[in-house]
Amino acid sequence: MAVKRPDDFEIRRQHLKNLTDEELEKRFWQLAEEIVKPLVEIAYTHTSPAVERSVLLRMGFSSIEAKAIVEGVQNLGLLGKGAGNVVYRLAKKKNIPIREAGLLLVEGKAWDEVPALF
């Protein structure tokens, strides 16, 4: 036996029925922002080694290089700052290309400079 849902559309739309298309669109985006806001907040405060390796891969590092950088960042307790951010800040401080800064870290060099970047 199929369950039939009562049609309550007219009741549910009362608070929206007098809005213009522009007002409806604005309301839609306000609600969408409300829904996504907690997810964005979590993204700013939570990460994982897998996410950080993925970022480094997109920055042009190999998976082996990315793994070494993420492990170093983790060892310094800076994973929450972002491994890509660590490489970027080191590159800016040393005025060298991002790839070069990352390779320094892979080689075990310049880790002593990293904490001071934050």
Buried (B, 14 or more C-beta within 10 A) or exposed (E): EEEEEEEEEEEEEEEEEEEEEEEEEEEEEEEEEEEEEEEEEEEEEEBEBEBBBBBBBEBEBEEEBBBBBBBBBEEBEBBEBBBBBBBBBBBEBEEBEBBEBBBBBBEEEBBEBBEEBE
